[in-house]
Amino acid sequence: MDKWASGKYSGRVAFVCVSLAGPQLASTFVKELKLSACTVAYTEDNPAWGQLGCGGFIVYGSDGRIASRATAAYLEVRERAFHHVESLLDALLDGAKSRPSLPPPPPRGSSHATAW
């Protein structure tokens, strides 16, 4: 997220990482992931709904509405998950009416290195 926040999407997209396990985990995220361009927050309440980053990201549009409840999961499609996030953000920034679909998972037994 920090690479996107300080690079291609700097000043155009807000990246927020929310720890659901309090301030200690949020602090650990900042240190271990070297986050400097993202907003990092925490909650001590259990939200009714959420998403773990390794299972995809939640994406909101500029209108505050959910554009994607979960992008492609890195654990399922590897690098293609990041391409999916970028294609979704690019579509939102370009004002596209349709959203890119999730990339299909790789066939069983295949390498995860295939490009999307």
C-alpha positions in Angstrom: 0.0 0.0 0.0 2.8 2.4 0.8 4.3 2.0 -2.6 1.0 2.9 -4.2 0.4 5.8 -1.7 3.8 7.4 -2.3 4.0 6.6 -6.0 1.4 6.1 -8.8 -1.6 7.1 -6.7 0.1 9.8 -4.5 -2.4 12.6 -3.8 -5.1 10.9 -5.7 -6.0 7.9 -3.5 -6.1 7.6 0.3 -4.7 4.3 1.6 -5.9 3.3 5.1 -4.7 0.3 7.1 -6.9 -0.5 10.1 -5.8 -2.8 12.8 -8.6 -4.8 14.5 -6.3 -5.8 17.4 -5.6 -2.4 19.0 -2.7 0.0 18.9 0.1 -2.5 19.4 -0.6 -4.3 16.1 -1.1 -1.0 14.3 2.4 0.1 15.6 3.9 -3.2 14.5 2.4 -2.8 11.0 4.0 0.7 10.7 7.4 -0.6 11.8 7.6 -3.9 10.0 5.9 -2.8 6.8 7.7 0.6 6.9 4.5 2.4 6.3 5.0 6.2 5.9 2.5 7.3 3.2 -0.6 5.4 4.4 -2.9 6.3 7.2 -2.8 3.7 9.9 -5.6 3.4 12.5 -6.9 0.9 15.0 -10.1 -0.1 16.6 -10.7 -2.0 19.8 -14.3 -2.7 18.8 -15.2 -5.7 16.6 -16.6 -4.3 13.4 -19.7 -5.9 11.9 -17.8 -6.4 8.7 -14.2 -6.2 7.5 -11.5 -7.7 5.3 -8.0 -8.9 6.0 -5.4 -7.5 3.6 -4.1 -10.9 2.6 -7.6 -11.8 1.5 -8.1 -8.6 -0.6 -8.7 -5.0 0.0 -11.9 -3.0 0.6 -12.1 -0.1 -1.9 -14.3 2.9 -1.6 -15.1 5.4 -4.4 -14.8 9.1 -4.0 -18.5 9.2 -3.3 -17.9 7.2 -0.1 -19.7 4.1 -1.4 -18.1 0.7 -1.5 -16.6 0.0 -4.9 -15.3 -3.4 -3.9 -16.0 -5.4 -0.8 -12.9 -7.5 -1.5 -10.4 -7.3 -4.3 -8.7 -10.4 -5.5 -6.9 -12.2 -2.7 -3.1 -12.4 -2.8 -3.2 -15.8 -1.2 -5.3 -17.1 -4.1 -3.8 -15.3 -7.2 -0.5 -13.9 -6.0 0.8 -10.9 -8.0 -2.4 -10.7 -10.1 -4.2 -9.5 -6.9 -2.1 -6.3 -7.1 -2.9 -5.8 -10.7 -6.6 -6.2 -9.9 -6.4 -3.4 -7.2 -4.6 -1.1 -9.7 -7.1 -1.8 -12.5 -10.0 -1.1 -10.0 -8.4 2.2 -8.8 -7.6 3.3 -12.4 -11.2 2.6 -13.4 -12.5 4.7 -10.4 -10.1 7.5 -11.1 -11.1 7.5 -14.8 -14.7 7.6 -13.9 -15.5 4.3 -15.5 -19.0 3.0 -14.9 -18.0 -0.7 -14.9 -15.5 -2.3 -12.5 -12.8 -4.8 -13.6 -13.7 -8.4 -12.7 -11.6 -10.5 -10.3 -8.8 -12.5 -12.1 -9.5 -16.2 -12.0 -7.3 -18.3 -9.7 -4.5 -20.2 -11.3 -5.2 -23.8 -12.3 -4.2 -26.4 -9.7 -0.6 -27.3 -9.8 0.4 -24.3 -11.8 2.9 -21.6 -10.9 1.5 -18.4 -9.3 3.9 -16.3 -11.4 1.5 -15.9 -14.4 0.7 -12.3 -15.3 -2.8 -11.1 -15.2 
